[in-house]
Amino acid sequence: MNIIHNFYVTMTSLSLLELRHLRTLAALDETGSVSRAAKRVHLTQSALSHQIKVLQNHYGLPIVRRQGQSIELTEAGKHLVTLARRVLEEIQATERNLAKMSEHASGSLRIVLECHTCFDWLMPLMDAFRQNWPEVELDLVSGFHSDPIQLLEEGGADVVIGSEQVERRGIVHHPLFRFEILAVLAPEHPLRAKKILHARDFAGETLITYPVPEERIDLIRNVLKPAGVQPERRTAELTVAILQLVASRRGVAALPSWGLKNYVEHDYVTARRIGSQGLWSDLYASTLAETATRPYLRDFLVTARNTCFATLDGIIPLELAEQQ
């Protein structure tokens, strides 16, 4: 009887709820903000607010409770989010099972990372992918690559995750998200007194970076070099090593905001915005055009976006960012 009742409740709810409503509910839960949720699902803030109003009027219950710039889901809202997640997961699982019936349901997925800090969210994603696609050979292509896109062209990799979007024949750049790069300082660093850092503030500092060419480092390429600032440079291969050096007052760094939250909250390091508008970078997953339609690759990209927007702070849908 409970099964029949639950089925009836679900079908009754779906008589009003559409996929767009389910995605909106999930985005509200993930972001805790109407404005951020609107960006997440590519709507204007007023359009998303209208969706909330329609749902609240239909059920006769408040779904969200506003708290300043943020929102909190009510008990009714939490029930709807539970339904939304279950349905969206079932849809993706069903599409995945259908995709496995195609002739390209197996193959390889060798990943090259230009963005070292991406390891933090890529590892759980790869674990989930292995469970969903045991037929696909999954691997990381290690080492520094001066031209990772060339690896795609030569057959040495299947996906490159990085910031390059240079048009090259036969290459497709799939947008992931836009993120902010923050200056990272020791808690007692004199620059902590400033809310925003500019190019001149880095003069005389030691800049700690990954061991990549200067033209691949956003801070140097877009901020310091145009201003004629050339700080001393020191390199470290691991993000945690960079943070340890910064905390030990061996220099300063510039890292994606999503990887700093725990360190900043525990006062291990301090983070500051770079420039009045911030220093932003875009992340893409690049593939060969001929392999871009393979079902397991499409599922990997969808899962990657969903994972990132559910777990990383302060990122923006790249398609929306490019329209602004």
C-alpha positions in Angstrom: 0.0 0.0 0.0 2.9 2.4 0.8 4.4 1.7 -2.6 1.2 2.5 -4.4 0.7 5.7 -2.3 4.3 6.9 -2.9 3.9 6.2 -6.6 0.6 8.2 -6.7 2.2 11.1 -4.8 5.2 11.1 -7.2 3.0 11.1 -10.3 0.7 13.8 -8.9 3.7 16.0 -8.2 5.1 15.4 -11.6 1.8 16.5 -13.2 3.0 20.1 -12.3 6.7 19.6 -12.0 8.8 19.7 -15.2 12.4 18.9 -15.6 13.2 22.6 -15.5 11.6 22.8 -12.1 13.6 19.8 -10.8 16.8 21.4 -12.0 15.9 24.7 -10.4 15.2 23.0 -7.1 18.5 21.1 -7.1 20.3 24.4 -8.0 18.7 26.2 -5.1 19.8 23.4 -2.7 23.3 23.4 -4.1 23.9 27.2 -4.1 21.7 28.5 -1.3 21.0 31.7 -3.4 18.4 32.7 -6.0 21.0 34.6 -8.0 23.6 31.9 -8.0 20.9 29.2 -8.7 19.7 31.3 -11.7 23.2 31.4 -13.1 23.5 27.6 -12.6 20.4 26.8 -14.6 20.9 29.7 -17.2 17.8 31.7 -16.2 17.4 35.3 -15.2 16.8 35.9 -11.5 13.2 37.0 -12.1 12.4 33.9 -14.2 13.7 31.6 -11.4 11.8 33.6 -8.8 8.6 33.1 -10.9 9.2 29.4 -11.0 9.4 29.4 -7.2 6.2 31.4 -6.9 4.3 29.0 -9.2 5.4 26.0 -7.2 4.5 27.7 -3.9 1.1 28.7 -5.2 0.4 25.2 -6.5 1.3 23.5 -3.2 0.1 26.2 -0.9 3.3 26.1 1.0 6.5 28.2 1.1 9.4 26.4 -0.6 12.2 28.8 0.4 12.9 31.2 3.2 15.0 34.3 2.4 17.8 35.2 4.8 19.4 38.4 3.4 21.1 37.5 0.2 20.8 33.8 0.8 17.8 31.4 1.0 17.0 28.4 3.1 14.8 25.5 2.0 11.7 25.0 4.0 10.5 21.5 5.0 8.3 21.4 1.9 11.2 22.6 -0.2 13.5 19.8 1.2 10.8 17.2 0.2 10.7 18.5 -3.3 14.5 18.6 -3.6 14.6 14.9 -2.5 12.1 14.1 -5.3 14.1 16.3 -7.8 17.4 14.5 -7.1 15.8 11.1 -7.3 14.2 11.8 -10.6 17.2 13.5 -12.1 19.5 10.7 -11.0 17.1 8.1 -12.5 17.0 10.1 -15.8 20.8 10.2 -16.1 21.0 6.5 -15.1 18.5 5.5 -17.7 20.2 7.6 -20.4 23.5 6.0 -19.4 22.0 2.5 -19.8 20.5 3.3 -23.2 23.9 4.7 -24.2 25.6 1.4 -23.3 23.5 -0.2 -26.0 25.3 1.8 -28.7 28.2 0.5 -30.7 30.6 3.0 -28.9 29.9 1.8 -25.4 33.5 0.9 -24.6 36.9 2.5 -25.3 39.4 4.5 -23.4 39.4 7.8 -21.5 42.9 9.0 -20.9 42.8 12.4 -19.2 45.5 15.1 -19.2 45.3 17.8 -16.5 46.6 21.3 -17.2 44.9 22.5 -14.0 46.8 20.9 -11.1 44.1 21.9 -8.5 41.6 19.9 -10.5 42.8 16.7 -8.8 40.7 17.6 -5.8 37.4 17.2 -7.7 38.6 14.8 -10.4 39.5 11.9 -8.2 35.9 11.3 -6.8 34.5 11.9 -10.3 36.8 9.2 -11.7 35.8 6.7 -9.0 32.1 7.3 -9.8 32.8 7.0 -13.6 34.6 3.6 -13.1 31.5 2.2 -11.4 29.2 3.5 -14.1 31.4 2.6 -17.0 33.5 -0.5 -16.2 33.8 -1.2 -19.9 35.9 2.0 -20.4 39.6 2.1 -19.7 40.2 5.1 -17.5 43.6 6.6 -16.8 45.5 9.8 -16.1 48.3 10.8 -18.4 51.0 12.0 -16.0 53.7 14.6 -16.4 54.0 18.1 -17.8 53.0 18.6 -21.4 54.0 21.7 -23.3 51.2 21.2 -25.9 48.6 18.9 -24.4 46.2 19.4 -27.3 48.8 17.9 -29.5 48.5 14.7 -27.4 44.8 14.5 -28.5 45.8 14.9 -32.2 48.5 12.2 -31.9 46.2 9.8 -30.1 48.1 10.0 -26.8 45.1 11.3 -24.8 41.3 11.4 -25.0 40.4 14.5 -22.8 42.4 17.5 -21.9 41.1 19.6 -18.9 42.6 23.1 -19.1 42.0 26.7 -20.0 43.0 26.6 -23.7 40.3 27.4 -26.2 42.5 28.1 -29.2 40.7 27.1 -32.4 42.3 24.0 -33.9 41.0 21.9 -36.6 39.3 18.7 -35.4 39.3 19.8 -31.7 36.2 20.5 -29.7 36.3 22.6 -26.4 33.5 21.6 -24.1 32.8 24.5 -21.5 33.0 23.4 -17.9 32.9 26.6 -15.8 34.5 30.0 -15.0 36.3 30.4 -11.7 38.1 33.2 -9.8 41.8 33.1 -8.9 42.7 34.6 -5.6 46.0 35.7 -4.1 47.1 33.5 -1.3 49.1 35.0 1.7 50.4 33.9 5.0 48.0 34.9 7.8 50.4 37.5 9.2 51.5 38.9 5.8 51.5 42.7 5.6 49.3 42.6 2.4 46.5 41.0 4.5 45.4 44.6 5.4 44.3 45.1 1.8 41.0 43.8 0.5 42.2 43.9 -3.1 45.7 43.4 -4.5 47.0 45.0 -7.6 50.1 44.2 -9.8 52.3 46.6 -7.8 51.6 44.7 -4.6 53.4 41.7 -6.0 56.7 43.6 -6.6 59.4 42.3 -4.3 57.5 39.2 -3.5 58.4 35.6 -4.3 55.6 34.1 -6.4 55.1 30.3 -5.8 53.6 28.6 -8.8 53.4 25.2 -10.4 56.4 24.3 -12.7 54.8 25.5 -15.9 55.9 28.2 -18.4 55.0 31.8 -17.4 52.6 32.2 -20.3 50.4 29.5 -18.8 50.1 31.3 -15.5 47.1 33.7 -15.5 48.5 36.1 -12.8 51.8 36.6 -14.7 50.2 36.7 -18.2 47.2 38.9 -17.5 48.2 41.1 -14.5 51.9 41.2 -13.7 53.5 41.2 -17.2 51.3 44.0 -18.6 52.2 46.1 -15.5 55.9 45.4 -15.9 56.1 43.6 -12.6 58.5 40.6 -12.4 58.6 39.0 -9.0 61.0 36.2 -8.1 59.5 32.9 -8.8 59.7 29.5 -7.0 57.9 26.3 -8.1 56.2 23.3 -6.4 54.4 20.5 -8.1 51.7 19.9 -5.5 49.0 22.4 -4.3 49.5 21.4 -0.7 53.2 22.1 -1.0 52.4 25.6 -2.4 50.1 26.3 0.5 52.7 25.1 3.0 55.3 27.4 1.5 52.9 30.3 1.6 52.0 29.6 5.2 55.7 29.4 6.1 56.1 32.9 4.6 58.3 31.7 1.8 56.2 33.7 -0.7 52.7 34.3 -2.1 50.6 32.4 -4.6 47.6 32.6 -6.8 45.2 29.7 -6.8 41.5 28.9 -7.7 39.1 30.0 -5.0 37.4 26.6 -4.8 40.6 24.9 -3.4 41.1 27.5 -0.7 38.0 27.4 1.4 39.1 25.0 4.1 42.5 26.5 4.4 41.1 30.0 4.8 38.5 29.0 7.3 41.1 27.4 9.5 43.3 30.5 9.1 46.1 28.5 7.6 46.4 31.1 4.8 44.6 34.3 3.8 43.0 34.9 0.4 42.5 38.2 -1.4 40.9 39.3 -4.7 43.3 40.3 -7.5 42.1 43.5 -9.2 38.8 45.3 -8.7 36.9 42.9 -11.0 38.8 39.9 -9.9 41.1 37.6 -11.9 39.0 34.9 -13.6 39.9 31.9 -15.7 37.8 29.5 -17.8 38.0 25.7 -17.7 37.3 23.4 -20.7 37.4 19.7 -21.5 38.9 19.4 -24.9 38.4 16.3 -27.1 38.7 15.3 -30.7 35.6 16.1 -32.7 35.3 12.5 -33.9 35.2 11.2 -30.3 33.0 14.0 -28.8 29.8 12.1 -29.4 30.8 8.9 -27.8 28.2 8.1 -25.0 30.6 7.5 -22.2 32.5 10.7 -23.0 29.2 12.7 -23.0 28.3 11.1 -19.7 31.7 12.0 -18.3 31.2 15.6 -19.2 27.7 15.8 -17.7 28.9 14.1 -14.5 31.9 16.5 -14.3 29.7 19.6 -14.6 27.2 18.3 -12.1 29.9 17.3 -9.6 31.7 20.6 -9.9 28.6 22.8 -9.4 27.5 20.7 -6.5 30.8 20.8 -4.7 32.9 23.8 -5.7 32.3 27.3 -4.4 32.1 30.5 -6.5 32.1 29.0 -10.0 30.0 30.3 -12.9 28.4 28.4 -15.8 30.8 29.3 -18.6 28.1 29.7 -21.3 26.4 32.3 -19.1 29.7 34.0 -18.2 30.5 34.5 -21.9 27.2 36.3 -22.5 28.0 38.9 -19.7 
